[in-house]
Amino acid sequence: NFNQIVRLADEEFYASIVQKEDSELLNIPEGSPVLHLVRSTYNLENEVIEFTLSVARADKFHYKIRHLRSTN
């Protein structure tokens, strides 16, 4: 527990072409289509407490999200 309270998270998706290093990690040919996910999560002081950059294979991508606000 880092004693942080999440205020908001911004997410952005975009399509791109895979670069060599990511193509090797994803086991797909260089130049294949991929999806990028960029997420920044902020605390109550509007400080970034999490930053994520993900690269996903376009042929295997599935995204499911649930937003739940605590009643506490």
N, CA, C, O and CB atoms as a CASP TS submission, in Angstrom:
PFRMAT TS
TARGET T0000
AUTHOR 0000-0000-0000
METHOD Language model
MODEL 1
PARENT N/A
ATOM      1  N   ASN     1       0.847  -1.175   0.000  1.00  0.00           N
ATOM      2  CA  ASN     1       0.000   0.000   0.000  1.00  0.00           C
ATOM      3  C   ASN     1       0.895   1.241   0.000  1.00  0.00           C
ATOM      4  O   ASN     1       1.724   1.409   0.894  1.00  0.00           O
ATOM      5  CB  ASN     1      -0.965  -0.004   1.225  1.00  0.00           C
ATOM      6  N   PHE     2       0.732   2.084  -0.974  1.00  0.00           N
ATOM      7  CA  PHE     2       1.534   3.296  -1.099  1.00  0.00           C
ATOM      8  C   PHE     2       0.790   4.534  -0.605  1.00  0.00           C
ATOM      9  O   PHE     2       1.245   5.659  -0.813  1.00  0.00           O
ATOM     10  CB  PHE     2       1.952   3.491  -2.540  1.00  0.00           C
ATOM     11  N   ASN     3      -0.345   4.327   0.044  1.00  0.00           N
ATOM     12  CA  ASN     3      -1.142   5.428   0.593  1.00  0.00           C
ATOM     13  C   ASN     3      -1.474   6.488  -0.446  1.00  0.00           C
ATOM     14  O   ASN     3      -1.415   7.684  -0.163  1.00  0.00           O
ATOM     15  CB  ASN     3      -0.409   6.069   1.746  1.00  0.00           C
ATOM     16  N   GLN     4      -1.818   6.053  -1.631  1.00  0.00           N
ATOM     17  CA  GLN     4      -2.215   6.955  -2.713  1.00  0.00           C
ATOM     18  C   GLN     4      -3.694   6.741  -3.016  1.00  0.00           C
ATOM     19  O   GLN     4      -4.179   5.610  -3.005  1.00  0.00           O
ATOM     20  CB  GLN     4      -1.347   6.720  -3.990  1.00  0.00           C
ATOM     21  N   ILE     5      -4.396   7.816  -3.282  1.00  0.00           N
ATOM     22  CA  ILE     5      -5.789   7.738  -3.702  1.00  0.00           C
ATOM     23  C   ILE     5      -5.852   8.184  -5.153  1.00  0.00           C
ATOM     24  O   ILE     5      -5.410   9.279  -5.500  1.00  0.00           O
ATOM     25  CB  ILE     5      -6.722   8.616  -2.790  1.00  0.00           C
ATOM     26  N   VAL     6      -6.402   7.330  -5.987  1.00  0.00           N
ATOM     27  CA  VAL     6      -6.506   7.644  -7.409  1.00  0.00           C
ATOM     28  C   VAL     6      -7.623   8.653  -7.622  1.00  0.00           C
ATOM     29  O   VAL     6      -8.758   8.440  -7.196  1.00  0.00           O
ATOM     30  CB  VAL     6      -6.758   6.364  -8.246  1.00  0.00           C
ATOM     31  N   ARG     7      -7.287   9.755  -8.286  1.00  0.00           N
ATOM     32  CA  ARG     7      -8.279  10.765  -8.649  1.00  0.00           C
ATOM     33  C   ARG     7      -8.812  10.503 -10.036  1.00  0.00           C
ATOM     34  O   ARG     7     -10.022  10.540 -10.261  1.00  0.00           O
ATOM     35  CB  ARG     7      -7.684  12.168  -8.570  1.00  0.00           C
ATOM     36  N   LEU     8      -7.906  10.236 -10.978  1.00  0.00           N
ATOM     37  CA  LEU     8      -8.336   9.958 -12.345  1.00  0.00           C
ATOM     38  C   LEU     8      -7.235   9.236 -13.091  1.00  0.00           C
ATOM     39  O   LEU     8      -6.075   9.225 -12.681  1.00  0.00           O
ATOM     40  CB  LEU     8      -8.720  11.254 -13.077  1.00  0.00           C
ATOM     41  N   ALA     9      -7.635   8.633 -14.203  1.00  0.00           N
ATOM     42  CA  ALA     9      -6.687   7.981 -15.106  1.00  0.00           C
ATOM     43  C   ALA     9      -7.072   8.341 -16.528  1.00  0.00           C
ATOM     44  O   ALA     9      -8.242   8.265 -16.905  1.00  0.00           O
ATOM     45  CB  ALA     9      -6.669   6.427 -14.902  1.00  0.00           C
ATOM     46  N   ASP    10      -6.084   8.730 -17.308  1.00  0.00           N
ATOM     47  CA  ASP    10      -6.272   9.007 -18.727  1.00  0.00           C
ATOM     48  C   ASP    10      -5.697   7.846 -19.520  1.00  0.00           C
ATOM     49  O   ASP    10      -4.579   7.403 -19.259  1.00  0.00           O
ATOM     50  CB  ASP    10      -5.602  10.355 -19.138  1.00  0.00           C
ATOM     51  N   GLU    11      -6.461   7.353 -20.492  1.00  0.00           N
ATOM     52  CA  GLU    11      -5.991   6.280 -21.363  1.00  0.00           C
ATOM     53  C   GLU    11      -6.136   6.708 -22.807  1.00  0.00           C
ATOM     54  O   GLU    11      -7.089   7.392 -23.183  1.00  0.00           O
ATOM     55  CB  GLU    11      -6.765   4.970 -21.103  1.00  0.00           C
ATOM     56  N   GLU    12      -5.180   6.295 -23.599  1.00  0.00           N
ATOM     57  CA  GLU    12      -5.192   6.599 -25.025  1.00  0.00           C
ATOM     58  C   GLU    12      -4.786   5.335 -25.773  1.00  0.00           C
ATOM     59  O   GLU    12      -3.812   4.674 -25.414  1.00  0.00           O
ATOM     60  CB  GLU    12      -4.235   7.797 -25.367  1.00  0.00           C
ATOM     61  N   PHE    13      -5.538   5.009 -26.813  1.00  0.00           N
ATOM     62  CA  PHE    13      -5.213   3.899 -27.703  1.00  0.00           C
ATOM     63  C   PHE    13      -4.869   4.460 -29.063  1.00  0.00           C
ATOM     64  O   PHE    13      -5.461   5.444 -29.507  1.00  0.00           O
ATOM     65  CB  PHE    13      -6.384   2.886 -27.802  1.00  0.00           C
ATOM     66  N   TYR    14      -3.912   3.834 -29.725  1.00  0.00           N
ATOM     67  CA  TYR    14      -3.673   4.189 -31.122  1.00  0.00           C
ATOM     68  C   TYR    14      -3.039   3.014 -31.852  1.00  0.00           C
ATOM     69  O   TYR    14      -2.310   2.212 -31.268  1.00  0.00           O
ATOM     70  CB  TYR    14      -2.774   5.440 -31.227  1.00  0.00           C
ATOM     71  N   ALA    15      -3.336   2.938 -33.137  1.00  0.00           N
ATOM     72  CA  ALA    15      -2.784   1.886 -33.986  1.00  0.00           C
ATOM     73  C   ALA    15      -1.427   2.329 -34.508  1.00  0.00           C
ATOM     74  O   ALA    15      -1.180   3.518 -34.709  1.00  0.00           O
ATOM     75  CB  ALA    15      -3.742   1.553 -35.161  1.00  0.00           C
ATOM     76  N   SER    16      -0.553   1.355 -34.722  1.00  0.00           N
ATOM     77  CA  SER    16       0.792   1.652 -35.203  1.00  0.00           C
ATOM     78  C   SER    16       1.359   0.405 -35.870  1.00  0.00           C
ATOM     79  O   SER    16       0.699  -0.629 -35.976  1.00  0.00           O
ATOM     80  CB  SER    16       1.713   2.131 -34.040  1.00  0.00           C
ATOM     81  N   ILE    17       2.584   0.535 -36.306  1.00  0.00           N
ATOM     82  CA  ILE    17       3.335  -0.581 -36.883  1.00  0.00           C
ATOM     83  C   ILE    17       4.411  -0.972 -35.877  1.00  0.00           C
ATOM     84  O   ILE    17       5.098  -0.109 -35.331  1.00  0.00           O
ATOM     85  CB  ILE    17       3.965  -0.201 -38.284  1.00  0.00           C
ATOM     86  N   VAL    18       4.555  -2.263 -35.634  1.00  0.00           N
ATOM     87  CA  VAL    18       5.484  -2.737 -34.613  1.00  0.00           C
ATOM     88  C   VAL    18       6.939  -2.467 -35.015  1.00  0.00           C
ATOM     89  O   VAL    18       7.325  -2.615 -36.175  1.00  0.00           O
ATOM     90  CB  VAL    18       5.273  -4.235 -34.364  1.00  0.00           C
ATOM     91  N   GLN    19       7.714  -2.075 -34.032  1.00  0.00           N
ATOM     92  CA  GLN    19       9.148  -1.878 -34.210  1.00  0.00           C
ATOM     93  C   GLN    19       9.880  -3.197 -33.955  1.00  0.00           C
ATOM     94  O   GLN    19       9.298  -4.135 -33.410  1.00  0.00           O
ATOM     95  CB  GLN    19       9.675  -0.765 -33.262  1.00  0.00           C
ATOM     96  N   LYS    20      11.136  -3.269 -34.343  1.00  0.00           N
ATOM     97  CA  LYS    20      11.897  -4.520 -34.301  1.00  0.00           C
ATOM     98  C   LYS    20      11.906  -5.154 -32.910  1.00  0.00           C
ATOM     99  O   LYS    20      11.585  -6.335 -32.775  1.00  0.00           O
ATOM    100  CB  LYS    20      13.323  -4.271 -34.754  1.00  0.00           C
ATOM    101  N   GLU    21      12.267  -4.392 -31.876  1.00  0.00           N
ATOM    102  CA  GLU    21      12.374  -4.965 -30.533  1.00  0.00           C
ATOM    103  C   GLU    21      11.039  -5.540 -30.063  1.00  0.00           C
ATOM    104  O   GLU    21      10.990  -6.647 -29.527  1.00  0.00           O
ATOM    105  CB  GLU    21      12.863  -3.907 -29.543  1.00  0.00           C
ATOM    106  N   ASP    22       9.956  -4.784 -30.266  1.00  0.00           N
ATOM    107  CA  ASP    22       8.640  -5.274 -29.853  1.00  0.00           C
ATOM    108  C   ASP    22       8.194  -6.458 -30.703  1.00  0.00           C
ATOM    109  O   ASP    22       7.514  -7.352 -30.200  1.00  0.00           O
ATOM    110  CB  ASP    22       7.606  -4.153 -29.938  1.00  0.00           C
ATOM    111  N   SER    23       8.565  -6.480 -31.986  1.00  0.00           N
ATOM    112  CA  SER    23       8.176  -7.610 -32.839  1.00  0.00           C
ATOM    113  C   SER    23       8.798  -8.905 -32.328  1.00  0.00           C
ATOM    114  O   SER    23       8.170  -9.962 -32.379  1.00  0.00           O
ATOM    115  CB  SER    23       8.600  -7.359 -34.303  1.00  0.00           C
ATOM    116  N   GLU    24      10.027  -8.822 -31.838  1.00  0.00           N
ATOM    117  CA  GLU    24      10.687 -10.015 -31.287  1.00  0.00           C
ATOM    118  C   GLU    24      10.002 -10.464 -30.003  1.00  0.00           C
ATOM    119  O   GLU    24       9.791 -11.659 -29.796  1.00  0.00           O
ATOM    120  CB  GLU    24      12.181  -9.736 -31.018  1.00  0.00           C
ATOM    121  N   LEU    25       9.655  -9.521 -29.148  1.00  0.00           N
ATOM    122  CA  LEU    25       8.981  -9.864 -27.889  1.00  0.00           C
ATOM    123  C   LEU    25       7.580 -10.422 -28.118  1.00  0.00           C
ATOM    124  O   LEU    25       7.130 -11.303 -27.386  1.00  0.00           O
ATOM    125  CB  LEU    25       8.900  -8.640 -26.990  1.00  0.00           C
ATOM    126  N   LEU    26       6.892  -9.905 -29.139  1.00  0.00           N
ATOM    127  CA  LEU    26       5.522 -10.339 -29.432  1.00  0.00           C
ATOM    128  C   LEU    26       5.464 -11.514 -30.403  1.00  0.00           C
ATOM    129  O   LEU    26       4.391 -12.055 -30.671  1.00  0.00           O
ATOM    130  CB  LEU    26       4.730  -9.185 -29.997  1.00  0.00           C
ATOM    131  N   ASN    27       6.626 -11.904 -30.928  1.00  0.00           N
ATOM    132  CA  ASN    27       6.713 -13.030 -31.866  1.00  0.00           C
ATOM    133  C   ASN    27       5.857 -12.794 -33.112  1.00  0.00           C
ATOM    134  O   ASN    27       5.093 -13.661 -33.535  1.00  0.00           O
ATOM    135  CB  ASN    27       6.279 -14.329 -31.177  1.00  0.00           C
ATOM    136  N   ILE    28       6.007 -11.589 -33.691  1.00  0.00           N
ATOM    137  CA  ILE    28       5.316 -11.236 -34.929  1.00  0.00           C
ATOM    138  C   ILE    28       6.323 -10.577 -35.871  1.00  0.00           C
ATOM    139  O   ILE    28       7.336 -10.050 -35.413  1.00  0.00           O
ATOM    140  CB  ILE    28       4.099 -10.286 -34.652  1.00  0.00           C
ATOM    141  N   PRO    29       6.062 -10.599 -37.171  1.00  0.00           N
ATOM    142  CA  PRO    29       6.996  -9.981 -38.116  1.00  0.00           C
ATOM    143  C   PRO    29       7.098  -8.465 -37.910  1.00  0.00           C
ATOM    144  O   PRO    29       6.108  -7.798 -37.612  1.00  0.00           O
ATOM    145  CB  PRO    29       6.562 -10.281 -39.552  1.00  0.00           C
ATOM    146  N   GLU    30       8.306  -7.944 -38.072  1.00  0.00           N
ATOM    147  CA  GLU    30       8.501  -6.496 -38.023  1.00  0.00           C
ATOM    148  C   GLU    30       7.614  -5.847 -39.077  1.00  0.00           C
ATOM    149  O   GLU    30       7.536  -6.332 -40.206  1.00  0.00           O
ATOM    150  CB  GLU    30      10.000  -6.119 -38.247  1.00  0.00           C
ATOM    151  N   GLY    31       6.952  -4.767 -38.723  1.00  0.00           N
ATOM    152  CA  GLY    31       6.038  -4.086 -39.635  1.00  0.00           C
ATOM    153  C   GLY    31       4.587  -4.507 -39.480  1.00  0.00           C
ATOM    154  O   GLY    31       3.714  -3.963 -40.156  1.00  0.00           O
ATOM    155  N   SER    32       4.312  -5.469 -38.602  1.00  0.00           N
ATOM    156  CA  SER    32       2.930  -5.908 -38.360  1.00  0.00           C
ATOM    157  C   SER    32       2.155  -4.824 -37.615  1.00  0.00           C
ATOM    158  O   SER    32       2.753  -4.002 -36.921  1.00  0.00           O
ATOM    159  CB  SER    32       2.907  -7.235 -37.555  1.00  0.00           C
ATOM    160  N   PRO    33       0.818  -4.816 -37.752  1.00  0.00           N
ATOM    161  CA  PRO    33       0.018  -3.839 -37.012  1.00  0.00           C
ATOM    162  C   PRO    33      -0.052  -4.189 -35.524  1.00  0.00           C
ATOM    163  O   PRO    33      -0.147  -5.357 -35.147  1.00  0.00           O
ATOM    164  CB  PRO    33      -1.398  -3.759 -37.599  1.00  0.00           C
ATOM    165  N   VAL    34      -0.002  -3.160 -34.700  1.00  0.00           N
ATOM    166  CA  VAL    34      -0.136  -3.316 -33.251  1.00  0.00           C
ATOM    167  C   VAL    34      -1.006  -2.182 -32.717  1.00  0.00           C
ATOM    168  O   VAL    34      -1.287  -1.205 -33.412  1.00  0.00           O
ATOM    169  CB  VAL    34       1.266  -3.325 -32.548  1.00  0.00           C
ATOM    170  N   LEU    35      -1.416  -2.338 -31.483  1.00  0.00           N
ATOM    171  CA  LEU    35      -2.136  -1.287 -30.772  1.00  0.00           C
ATOM    172  C   LEU    35      -1.301  -0.855 -29.576  1.00  0.00           C
ATOM    173  O   LEU    35      -0.743  -1.688 -28.862  1.00  0.00           O
ATOM    174  CB  LEU    35      -3.549  -1.771 -30.322  1.00  0.00           C
ATOM    175  N   HIS    36      -1.222   0.438 -29.367  1.00  0.00           N
ATOM    176  CA  HIS    36      -0.522   1.002 -28.220  1.00  0.00           C
ATOM    177  C   HIS    36      -1.558   1.509 -27.229  1.00  0.00           C
ATOM    178  O   HIS    36      -2.568   2.099 -27.612  1.00  0.00           O
ATOM    179  CB  HIS    36       0.449   2.144 -28.651  1.00  0.00           C
ATOM    180  N   LEU    37      -1.295   1.274 -25.966  1.00  0.00           N
ATOM    181  CA  LEU    37      -2.110   1.809 -24.884  1.00  0.00           C
ATOM    182  C   LEU    37      -1.196   2.639 -23.995  1.00  0.00           C
ATOM    183  O   LEU    37      -0.176   2.147 -23.511  1.00  0.00           O
ATOM    184  CB  LEU    37      -2.822   0.664 -24.070  1.00  0.00           C
ATOM    185  N   VAL    38      -1.559   3.893 -23.781  1.00  0.00           N
ATOM    186  CA  VAL    38      -0.821   4.778 -22.882  1.00  0.00           C
ATOM    187  C   VAL    38      -1.773   5.166 -21.764  1.00  0.00           C
ATOM    188  O   VAL    38      -2.880   5.643 -22.012  1.00  0.00           O
ATOM    189  CB  VAL    38      -0.259   6.050 -23.634  1.00  0.00           C
ATOM    190  N   ARG    39      -1.329   4.957 -20.528  1.00  0.00           N
ATOM    191  CA  ARG    39      -2.184   5.272 -19.376  1.00  0.00           C
ATOM    192  C   ARG    39      -1.386   6.075 -18.365  1.00  0.00           C
ATOM    193  O   ARG    39      -0.266   5.708 -18.010  1.00  0.00           O
ATOM    194  CB  ARG    39      -2.748   3.977 -18.721  1.00  0.00           C
ATOM    195  N   SER    40      -1.970   7.174 -17.903  1.00  0.00           N
ATOM    196  CA  SER    40      -1.405   7.973 -16.812  1.00  0.00           C
ATOM    197  C   SER    40      -2.451   8.049 -15.715  1.00  0.00           C
ATOM    198  O   SER    40      -3.601   8.411 -15.962  1.00  0.00           O
ATOM    199  CB  SER    40      -0.982   9.411 -17.297  1.00  0.00           C
ATOM    200  N   THR    41      -2.042   7.704 -14.498  1.00  0.00           N
ATOM    201  CA  THR    41      -2.940   7.716 -13.353  1.00  0.00           C
ATOM    202  C   THR    41      -2.467   8.788 -12.379  1.00  0.00           C
ATOM    203  O   THR    41      -1.273   8.905 -12.100  1.00  0.00           O
ATOM    204  CB  THR    41      -2.999   6.318 -12.665  1.00  0.00           C
ATOM    205  N   TYR    42      -3.419   9.571 -11.865  1.00  0.00           N
ATOM    206  CA  TYR    42      -3.101  10.721 -11.020  1.00  0.00           C
ATOM    207  C   TYR    42      -3.724  10.572  -9.635  1.00  0.00           C
ATOM    208  O   TYR    42      -4.810  10.012  -9.486  1.00  0.00           O
ATOM    209  CB  TYR    42      -3.584  12.018 -11.679  1.00  0.00           C
ATOM    210  N   ASN    43      -3.022  11.082  -8.630  1.00  0.00           N
ATOM    211  CA  ASN    43      -3.563  11.087  -7.275  1.00  0.00           C
ATOM    212  C   ASN    43      -4.348  12.373  -7.014  1.00  0.00           C
ATOM    213  O   ASN    43      -4.566  13.170  -7.926  1.00  0.00           O
ATOM    214  CB  ASN    43      -2.433  10.932  -6.242  1.00  0.00           C
ATOM    215  N   LEU    44      -4.764  12.564  -5.776  1.00  0.00           N
ATOM    216  CA  LEU    44      -5.577  13.731  -5.428  1.00  0.00           C
ATOM    217  C   LEU    44      -4.834  15.053  -5.598  1.00  0.00           C
ATOM    218  O   LEU    44      -5.460  16.102  -5.751  1.00  0.00           O
ATOM    219  CB  LEU    44      -6.058  13.609  -4.007  1.00  0.00           C
ATOM    220  N   GLU    45      -3.501  15.008  -5.571  1.00  0.00           N
ATOM    221  CA  GLU    45      -2.688  16.212  -5.767  1.00  0.00           C
ATOM    222  C   GLU    45      -2.339  16.417  -7.238  1.00  0.00           C
ATOM    223  O   GLU    45      -1.526  17.278  -7.573  1.00  0.00           O
ATOM    224  CB  GLU    45      -1.406  16.129  -4.936  1.00  0.00           C
ATOM    225  N   ASN    46      -2.954  15.626  -8.112  1.00  0.00           N
ATOM    226  CA  ASN    46      -2.733  15.698  -9.559  1.00  0.00           C
ATOM    227  C   ASN    46      -1.311  15.315  -9.964  1.00  0.00           C
ATOM    228  O   ASN    46      -0.804  15.779 -10.985  1.00  0.00           O
ATOM    229  CB  ASN    46      -3.036  17.092 -10.053  1.00  0.00           C
ATOM    230  N   GLU    47      -0.674  14.468  -9.160  1.00  0.00           N
ATOM    231  CA  GLU    47       0.653  13.944  -9.471  1.00  0.00           C
ATOM    232  C   GLU    47       0.491  12.596 -10.162  1.00  0.00           C
ATOM    233  O   GLU    47      -0.388  11.812  -9.804  1.00  0.00           O
ATOM    234  CB  GLU    47       1.527  13.811  -8.182  1.00  0.00           C
ATOM    235  N   VAL    48       1.330  12.329 -11.142  1.00  0.00           N
ATOM    236  CA  VAL    48       1.300  11.029 -11.809  1.00  0.00           C
ATOM    237  C   VAL    48       1.834   9.978 -10.842  1.00  0.00           C
ATOM    238  O   VAL    48       2.955  10.095 -10.349  1.00  0.00           O
ATOM    239  CB  VAL    48       2.134  11.049 -13.133  1.00  0.00           C
ATOM    240  N   ILE    49       1.030   8.956 -10.574  1.00  0.00           N
ATOM    241  CA  ILE    49       1.462   7.871  -9.695  1.00  0.00           C
ATOM    242  C   ILE    49       1.634   6.558 -10.453  1.00  0.00           C
ATOM    243  O   ILE    49       2.138   5.577  -9.907  1.00  0.00           O
ATOM    244  CB  ILE    49       0.462   7.685  -8.563  1.00  0.00           C
ATOM    245  N   GLU    50       1.209   6.549 -11.720  1.00  0.00           N
ATOM    246  CA  GLU    50       1.414   5.375 -12.563  1.00  0.00           C
ATOM    247  C   GLU    50       1.467   5.845 -14.012  1.00  0.00           C
ATOM    248  O   GLU    50       0.666   6.675 -14.442  1.00  0.00           O
ATOM    249  CB  GLU    50       0.279   4.308 -12.351  1.00  0.00           C
ATOM    250  N   PHE    51       2.422   5.299 -14.750  1.00  0.00           N
ATOM    251  CA  PHE    51       2.478   5.525 -16.189  1.00  0.00           C
ATOM    252  C   PHE    51       2.730   4.181 -16.842  1.00  0.00           C
ATOM    253  O   PHE    51       3.659   3.467 -16.464  1.00  0.00           O
ATOM    254  CB  PHE    51       3.588   6.569 -16.577  1.00  0.00           C
ATOM    255  N   THR    52       1.905   3.830 -17.822  1.00  0.00           N
ATOM    256  CA  THR    52       2.022   2.553 -18.512  1.00  0.00           C
ATOM    257  C   THR    52       2.009   2.786 -20.007  1.00  0.00           C
ATOM    258  O   THR    52       1.182   3.534 -20.527  1.00  0.00           O
ATOM    259  CB  THR    52       0.890   1.596 -18.102  1.00  0.00           C
ATOM    260  N   LEU    53       2.934   2.139 -20.690  1.00  0.00           N
ATOM    261  CA  LEU    53       2.945   2.110 -22.149  1.00  0.00           C
ATOM    262  C   LEU    53       2.960   0.646 -22.549  1.00  0.00           C
ATOM    263  O   LEU    53       3.936  -0.060 -22.297  1.00  0.00           O
ATOM    264  CB  LEU    53       4.182   2.896 -22.753  1.00  0.00           C
ATOM    265  N   SER    54       1.882   0.189 -23.171  1.00  0.00           N
ATOM    266  CA  SER    54       1.754  -1.208 -23.583  1.00  0.00           C
ATOM    267  C   SER    54       1.661  -1.295 -25.094  1.00  0.00           C
ATOM    268  O   SER    54       1.122  -0.406 -25.753  1.00  0.00           O
ATOM    269  CB  SER    54       0.522  -1.863 -22.930  1.00  0.00           C
ATOM    270  N   VAL    55       2.195  -2.378 -25.631  1.00  0.00           N
ATOM    271  CA  VAL    55       2.090  -2.673 -27.058  1.00  0.00           C
ATOM    272  C   VAL    55       1.438  -4.044 -27.174  1.00  0.00           C
ATOM    273  O   VAL    55       1.906  -5.013 -26.576  1.00  0.00           O
ATOM    274  CB  VAL    55       3.503  -2.635 -27.778  1.00  0.00           C
ATOM    275  N   ALA    56       0.357  -4.124 -27.943  1.00  0.00           N
ATOM    276  CA  ALA    56      -0.395  -5.373 -28.069  1.00  0.00           C
ATOM    277  C   ALA    56      -0.530  -5.769 -29.532  1.00  0.00           C
ATOM    278  O   ALA    56      -0.685  -4.921 -30.412  1.00  0.00           O
ATOM    279  CB  ALA    56      -1.785  -5.237 -27.424  1.00  0.00           C
ATOM    280  N   ARG    57      -0.469  -7.058 -29.770  1.00  0.00           N
ATOM    281  CA  ARG    57      -0.704  -7.575 -31.119  1.00  0.00           C
ATOM    282  C   ARG    57      -2.123  -7.233 -31.545  1.00  0.00           C
ATOM    283  O   ARG    57      -3.071  -7.428 -30.785  1.00  0.00           O
ATOM    284  CB  ARG    57      -0.467  -9.110 -31.182  1.00  0.00           C
ATOM    285  N   ALA    58      -2.262  -6.731 -32.746  1.00  0.00           N
ATOM    286  CA  ALA    58      -3.592  -6.361 -33.240  1.00  0.00           C
ATOM    287  C   ALA    58      -4.485  -7.585 -33.413  1.00  0.00           C
ATOM    288  O   ALA    58      -5.701  -7.488 -33.247  1.00  0.00           O
ATOM    289  CB  ALA    58      -3.476  -5.612 -34.569  1.00  0.00           C
ATOM    290  N   ASP    59      -3.902  -8.732 -33.744  1.00  0.00           N
ATOM    291  CA  ASP    59      -4.702  -9.935 -33.982  1.00  0.00           C
ATOM    292  C   ASP    59      -5.120 -10.639 -32.695  1.00  0.00           C
ATOM    293  O   ASP    59      -5.923 -11.571 -32.744  1.00  0.00           O
ATOM    294  CB  ASP    59      -3.929 -10.896 -34.849  1.00  0.00           C
ATOM    295  N   LYS    60      -4.599 -10.221 -31.551  1.00  0.00           N
ATOM    296  CA  LYS    60      -4.922 -10.870 -30.277  1.00  0.00           C
ATOM    297  C   LYS    60      -5.477  -9.881 -29.254  1.00  0.00           C
ATOM    298  O   LYS    60      -5.693 -10.246 -28.098  1.00  0.00           O
ATOM    299  CB  LYS    60      -3.685 -11.554 -29.710  1.00  0.00           C
ATOM    300  N   PHE    61      -5.707  -8.645 -29.662  1.00  0.00           N
ATOM    301  CA  PHE    61      -6.066  -7.596 -28.712  1.00  0.00           C
ATOM    302  C   PHE    61      -7.505  -7.744 -28.244  1.00  0.00           C
ATOM    303  O   PHE    61      -8.424  -7.911 -29.045  1.00  0.00           O
ATOM    304  CB  PHE    61      -5.861  -6.221 -29.336  1.00  0.00           C
ATOM    305  N   HIS    62      -7.677  -7.680 -26.946  1.00  0.00           N
ATOM    306  CA  HIS    62      -8.998  -7.662 -26.317  1.00  0.00           C
ATOM    307  C   HIS    62      -8.876  -6.752 -25.105  1.00  0.00           C
ATOM    308  O   HIS    62      -7.947  -6.897 -24.310  1.00  0.00           O
ATOM    309  CB  HIS    62      -9.493  -9.122 -25.914  1.00  0.00           C
ATOM    310  N   TYR    63      -9.791  -5.833 -24.959  1.00  0.00           N
ATOM    311  CA  TYR    63      -9.716  -4.881 -23.857  1.00  0.00           C
ATOM    312  C   TYR    63     -11.049  -4.850 -23.138  1.00  0.00           C
ATOM    313  O   TYR    63     -12.097  -4.644 -23.749  1.00  0.00           O
ATOM    314  CB  TYR    63      -9.333  -3.469 -24.362  1.00  0.00           C
ATOM    315  N   LYS    64     -10.994  -5.058 -21.839  1.00  0.00           N
ATOM    316  CA  LYS    64     -12.192  -4.993 -21.012  1.00  0.00           C
ATOM    317  C   LYS    64     -11.849  -4.133 -19.808  1.00  0.00           C
ATOM    318  O   LYS    64     -10.798  -4.305 -19.190  1.00  0.00           O
ATOM    319  CB  LYS    64     -12.688  -6.427 -20.581  1.00  0.00           C
ATOM    320  N   ILE    65     -12.726  -3.219 -19.482  1.00  0.00           N
ATOM    321  CA  ILE    65     -12.451  -2.328 -18.361  1.00  0.00           C
ATOM    322  C   ILE    65     -13.712  -2.173 -17.517  1.00  0.00           C
ATOM    323  O   ILE    65     -14.829  -2.132 -18.032  1.00  0.00           O
ATOM    324  CB  ILE    65     -11.951  -0.948 -18.859  1.00  0.00           C
ATOM    325  N   ARG    66     -13.502  -2.089 -16.231  1.00  0.00           N
ATOM    326  CA  ARG    66     -14.594  -1.813 -15.300  1.00  0.00           C
ATOM    327  C   ARG    66     -14.180  -0.605 -14.472  1.00  0.00           C
ATOM    328  O   ARG    66     -13.086  -0.576 -13.907  1.00  0.00           O
ATOM    329  CB  ARG    66     -14.916  -3.062 -14.384  1.00  0.00           C
ATOM    330  N   HIS    67     -15.048   0.380 -14.404  1.00  0.00           N
ATOM    331  CA  HIS    67     -14.812   1.556 -13.573  1.00  0.00           C
ATOM    332  C   HIS    67     -15.734   1.443 -12.367  1.00  0.00           C
ATOM    333  O   HIS    67     -16.952   1.341 -12.513  1.00  0.00           O
ATOM    334  CB  HIS    67     -15.060   2.897 -14.368  1.00  0.00           C
ATOM    335  N   LEU    68     -15.157   1.460 -11.200  1.00  0.00           N
ATOM    336  CA  LEU    68     -15.937   1.309  -9.975  1.00  0.00           C
ATOM    337  C   LEU    68     -15.461   2.335  -8.963  1.00  0.00           C
ATOM    338  O   LEU    68     -14.282   2.372  -8.612  1.00  0.00           O
ATOM    339  CB  LEU    68     -15.816  -0.130  -9.403  1.00  0.00           C
ATOM    340  N   ARG    69     -16.352   3.142  -8.509  1.00  0.00           N
ATOM    341  CA  ARG    69     -16.006   4.144  -7.501  1.00  0.00           C
ATOM    342  C   ARG    69     -16.353   3.585  -6.131  1.00  0.00           C
ATOM    343  O   ARG    69     -17.457   3.084  -5.915  1.00  0.00           O
ATOM    344  CB  ARG    69     -16.750   5.497  -7.759  1.00  0.00           C
ATOM    345  N   SER    70     -15.421   3.672  -5.228  1.00  0.00           N
ATOM    346  CA  SER    70     -15.626   3.191  -3.873  1.00  0.00           C
ATOM    347  C   SER    70     -16.647   4.067  -3.157  1.00  0.00           C
ATOM    348  O   SER    70     -16.686   5.279  -3.368  1.00  0.00           O
ATOM    349  CB  SER    70     -14.298   3.164  -3.100  1.00  0.00           C
ATOM    350  N   THR    71     -17.462   3.464  -2.322  1.00  0.00           N
ATOM    351  CA  THR    71     -18.446   4.223  -1.549  1.00  0.00           C
ATOM    352  C   THR    71     -17.876   4.662  -0.210  1.00  0.00           C
ATOM    353  O   THR    71     -18.570   5.310   0.574  1.00  0.00           O
ATOM    354  CB  THR    71     -19.707   3.392  -1.331  1.00  0.00           C
ATOM    355  N   ASN    72     -16.628   4.320   0.061  1.00  0.00           N
ATOM    356  CA  ASN    72     -15.991   4.699   1.347  1.00  0.00           C
ATOM    357  C   ASN    72     -15.581   6.142   1.354  1.00  0.00           C
ATOM    358  O   ASN    72     -15.036   6.624   2.347  1.00  0.00           O
ATOM    359  CB  ASN    72     -14.771   3.831   1.628  1.00  0.00           C
TER
END
